[in-house]
Amino acid sequence: MTALGLYLAKRSINKAEVSRKTGLSTYRLSQLSLNPKSHLRVDELYLIALAIGANPGEMFEFLCKDLQLKK
């Protein structure tokens, strides 16, 4: 499961409802939730955040919390 998948599961989000609100297919949402090789685009993140009533910035920070600059 991806970070987005964990985020949506933690909040008990219905992907079919998100799909209707955002225009993203349920297949795309499933791929973003399950397949680590799927890359979430910033426009998709923003639409998903709006659809679930989340702050896009906080959602972005949660999804990218493991990223660090090289030393």
ABEGO torsion letter per residue (X at the ends): XBAAAAAAAAAGBBAAAAAAAAGBBAAAAAAAAABAABBBBAAAAAAAAAAAGBBAAAAAAAAAAABBBBX
